[in-house]
């Protein structure tokens, strides 16, 4: 039985192995990585100028995916942008 929302889920090795087989780990053990993105040039038709920084959280530790960055831009600034309209070369990316 799973604990109520907000409760700690104590796991021993056997339970972790079982969770891996069952797939519960998708919500329990996933890491998130934070990145600071700074624009190198104006983007979204100049609506976001060069030098603007924002934080982005990603599941991958290597580099942010532009489809997820587009969602962060929508959430932070309110501008719809296609992931094909932006590139990692448009940003200085620093892992936090």
C-alpha positions in Angstrom: 0.0 0.0 0.0 1.3 3.4 -0.9 1.6 6.2 1.7 -0.7 9.2 1.6 0.5 12.2 -0.4 3.4 14.0 1.3 4.5 11.1 3.4 8.0 9.7 3.1 8.2 6.3 1.3 10.8 4.2 3.2 12.3 1.6 0.8 14.7 -1.3 1.5 16.6 -3.0 -1.3 13.9 -5.6 -2.0 11.3 -2.9 -2.2 13.5 -0.9 -4.6 14.0 -3.9 -6.8 10.3 -4.6 -6.9 9.6 -0.9 -7.6 12.0 -1.0 -10.5 10.2 -4.0 -11.9 6.7 -2.5 -11.3 7.6 1.0 -12.6 6.8 3.0 -9.5 10.2 4.6 -9.7 9.0 7.0 -12.4 7.5 9.1 -9.6 9.7 8.1 -6.7 13.3 8.1 -7.7 13.6 10.5 -10.7 16.2 13.3 -10.5 15.7 16.8 -11.8 18.5 19.0 -13.0 18.4 22.8 -13.1 20.0 24.9 -15.8 20.5 28.7 -16.1 19.8 29.8 -19.7 20.9 33.3 -20.9 20.0 34.5 -24.4 22.9 35.2 -26.7 20.6 37.0 -29.2 17.0 38.3 -29.3 14.5 35.4 -29.6 10.8 35.1 -30.2 10.9 37.9 -32.8 12.8 40.2 -30.4 10.3 39.9 -27.6 13.0 38.4 -25.3 16.1 40.5 -25.7 19.8 39.4 -25.6 21.1 38.9 -22.1 17.8 37.7 -20.4 18.4 34.8 -18.0 15.9 32.2 -16.7 16.0 28.9 -14.9 14.9 25.7 -16.6 14.4 22.3 -14.9 15.1 19.1 -17.0 15.1 15.4 -16.4 18.3 15.0 -18.5 21.6 15.9 -16.9 23.4 16.5 -20.2 21.6 19.4 -21.9 18.1 20.9 -22.0 15.7 19.7 -24.8 14.4 22.6 -26.8 10.8 21.3 -26.7 11.0 21.6 -22.9 12.7 25.0 -23.1 9.9 26.2 -25.3 7.4 25.2 -22.5 9.5 27.1 -19.9 9.5 30.2 -22.1 5.7 30.0 -22.3 5.5 29.6 -18.5 8.0 32.3 -17.7 7.3 35.0 -20.3 3.9 34.0 -21.8 5.2 33.7 -25.4 4.4 30.8 -27.6 7.5 29.6 -29.3 8.0 26.5 -31.5 10.8 24.2 -30.4 12.0 24.3 -34.0 12.3 28.1 -33.8 14.9 28.0 -31.1 18.3 26.3 -30.8 20.7 25.6 -28.0 23.1 27.9 -29.9 20.8 30.8 -29.0 21.6 30.3 -25.2 24.5 30.2 -22.9 23.7 27.1 -20.8 25.0 26.7 -17.3 24.2 23.6 -15.2 23.3 24.7 -11.6 
